[in-house]
Amino acid sequence: MNGVLPILKKELREIWRDPYTLGIALFLPLILLFLFAYSLNLDVKNIPLAVVDMDNSAESRAYVQAFVNTDKFNLKYYPDKPEEATRLLDQGKAQVVILIPTGFAQTLLGGGEAAVQTLVDGTFPTSARVVQSYVNTINDVFTARLLADHFAGLGVGNNEVLAPAVTAVPRVRYNPAMKSANLIVPGLIGVLLMAFPPLLSALAIVREKETGSIQQIFVSPVRPAAFIVGKLIPYGIIAYIELLLVLLAAQFWFRTPLAGNLGLFLLASVPYVISTVAIGLLVSTVTRTQLTAMLLALVLTFMPSFLFSGFLFPLFTMPAVLQIYSYLFPARYFIEITYDVFLKGVGLKVWLSQLLILSLYTAAIVALAGMRFKKKVG
Amino acid sequence: MNDIIISTKGLAKTYGRGTKKVEAVRGIDLEVGRGQIFGLVGPDGAGKTTTMQMLCGILTPTAGEAVIAGVNVVNNADALGGVIGYMSEGFTLYGNLTVGENIDFFADLYNVPPEVAAERKEQLLRFARMEDARNRRAGHLSGGMKKKLALACTLIYRPRVLFLDEPTTGVDPVSRQDFWKILYEFLSEGITIFVSTPYMDEAERCHQVALLRRGQIIANDTPEALKGMLKGVAAELTAIPQTQAIAELRRMPGVSQMQVFGERLHLLLRDGSGLADAIPARLEEAGVTVSEFETTTPSLEDVFIAAIEDLRAADAPGKPVASLPGNGATQADVLSLTPAEVAGAEPAVSARNLTRRFGEMTAVDRLNFTVKRGEIFGFLGPNGSGKTTTIRMLCGLLPPSEGAATVAGFDISRQRVAMKPHLGYMSQKFSLYNDLTVDENIRFYGDVYGLSAKRLADRRAWVLEMAGLTGKEHLLAKDLSGGWKQRLALGCAILHEPEILFLDEPTSGVDPVSRRQFWDLIFALSLQGITIFVTTHYMDEAEHCHDLGLLYRGRLIARGSPAELRQNMKLGVMVEAPVRDPLAALAALEGAVEIIQSSIFGDKLHALVWEAEPGLEAIERVLSVDQLLTAPPRIVPLSLEDLFTLFIEMEESGRKQGVSRSETSS
């Protein structure tokens, strides 16, 4: 197309001359990747635990030991009184308090039902729920072992009596280790691509509006579409390099398992990368100042890609209206593809529809940006 | 040959609607012939840029038609691509690209074949005297160089019509000369040039000039014919005591404009020379000593102002037409015209070896000067010469690297806090709050300077009256026109009654009428004993000052009153020669030893010669060889701008060849 090449050449030169922009484009995403990957940890570990052992018997100590033996709890406090334990909970120093009453061992050995009180900080419901289930499991295991010992001591020896009638044998597929990093790191590829490339390309046209150099373009014979494409390609290249950098970090630093085909994924990323840049360009055709362009780009790209893409919060738990809303943003389709490839390892057949939607979406945005860009001032 | 290449009919543009409706351009009818330079002259906000953008097809008109080189601009703007070139206001190139890369980009954009582009690029760089700068980043160039580069970028694709929007605003005189030289070079190739400018002296370089005011063309003709429209003469005189002379002249009917240029008074007499002859005698009768009385033809600026006054008179019949100091608006009347006793004999500003370096670069280099109390001191110089840096140091905003200075008797390095209440500062950009009203702005500055409630009330009333803003207290600052804003900013800067007022380019972008009113105010303030330290790039404004300093590359290269500078430098005489082919004439004069320098003004040549008689003879001799002269050459007054261009060029050649100034000028 006549006019694409001069714009493209000029744009690449300008980007190359501006090390700050280039640095922001390439290294800030990496920095954010590390920050997010380490801070957005959904695994519950090292739960601070306080125990009030009023029984102080061999049995009560064995019970506490059952908690310490898992790597989930960190026994930090051993207060004497229940009041002190509640204070620790109030101050947030302990997340869980276990109160073992006097006569614990006695009741237990006497065949009675010993009650242990567990206090859980429920401020964060998800982690509280996890903590609760840990406590219940440890409790069950402890009881079972105690019973087993008891029967063994009696010489009954038939442990089968104790086996539950039905056992659920859970097998977690797709992320067998259930490590949240395996979910977050690939998910961040899509999120970070929605953060930086649109921001840069949103400034690309508005900056020329602010300096006035765009007026020289207006009077030139360059077609609007050629101008948009000439801007799209260099920023698209940068965005793709950004994708590769994040991918490299995921593979070699975070060692995120990649179940599916990398080549296919790289191919599927192309329309997404173009869509990120095109959204930025579209924003820059409707705004006049760099500040509004940046804010609008953030609101349109980064925020929805974080909240409504299924990256952090599963979409099926959202109200129907918001689920529909999430279809408006391309990150949703891309992150689905990412999880399919990285975690499920399923082939093109499964996510072909997502890829098609993404490609159509991208084509529409590019066309809209080309149409919105008028060679007129004001 | 003289066919029409630009024509418009009822071209109009309206922004907004309802009460917010602004008629930026109200029906313009124009015709421009091929190969002409057409000048669109008018103050800021008159509609120059809007008109130009409509002609370039990048702004859709509300009504009317425009045809350029046979292309209908309104409904077929795409067909203009490559036919026209447009250089918009401000710096519109890519700062991160080099000079060469910017030119290449435009050559690419317009599909200029590479061999042709390479050849033109060399030619343009040579014309612009920028061959050495080709690998420098455009963003790092000086203002003048940026403009020359922008021009080169539009000329690389040889448009048939070139639109230039205020191409030389904020550009130093030397670059302006270069700029115009390039334009004339291409004019001879048949390019038509449509240029807008707020500089009246530049308008004289055009073949045809249209005066634009509030979106309407109020006059449109050749500069000669426009000047002929104004019946009357301009007169200049030195009168002592000046204030008494002003009072006398104000009472004389027929004196329609009066400006104070330092010690000189500039008058416009609408009734013709009869009055002019009578003036010296009538002033002498009143006890005023008159010397150096001379009459001249009115300048284009006089014409422009007179045209606006006539319109105003038509708008509001019965009101006096004259714009004597204080008459246009009532402001200066509140200020007494009797000089106040100047307290203290110590100078207002005194600088010794004042130096400021930024890294490797020396922005201000060992300045030594004093400014007397109650004086208007003009600090002149091209962009980037160090004017603003000096003002910032004197206001205590920037510590000097070396040297010292006192302002109002305070040391700028050691007594910064104590000094502040004694000085006022009005910065280059509009420094008021657009979303506050006039009154709120004044109160805000009163609070900032810690004025008591009573004093603020007094000063507020005084400022409102002085600025002519009484009755406009509740308008938002952004709704004021350029001239009013300027006066409000001035009012805020003197709210706390400073002894010294620093004004950094106070009149850039203000129309001629408002500029004159502003200078009247400054003059009245100086009579009250306030010292005014003002920078400007309008060289004609330098005439208003008592004392001048010319700064170039951080160094003070000339000092003295306007009259002293003219007399002492013995720089020669300016000769104006009307010619048939300006470029050929310019080339012919190049070799003549009697001529220091020459430049093109429309179909005339301005040549600076060492001495009047031999100079005139030489010009007649050289130009009559090819019958280039169309009328006999005559001597015209040397403007301060000519003077400064010469100073700077001498400084340049001295620097380059390592020859001292005395050697070059002897």
Interface residues (C-beta under 8 A of the other chain):
Chain A: N2 G3 L5 P6 I7 K9 K10 R13 E14 R17 D18 T211 G212 S213 Q215 Q216 I217 F218 V219 S220 P221 V222 K375 K376 V377 G378
Chain B: Q53 C56 G57 I58 L59 T60 A77 D78 L80 G81 G82 I84 G85 Y86 M87 S88 E89 G90 F91 T92 L93 Y94 G95 N96 L97 E101 F105 F106 D108 L109 Y110 N111 R137 C153 T154
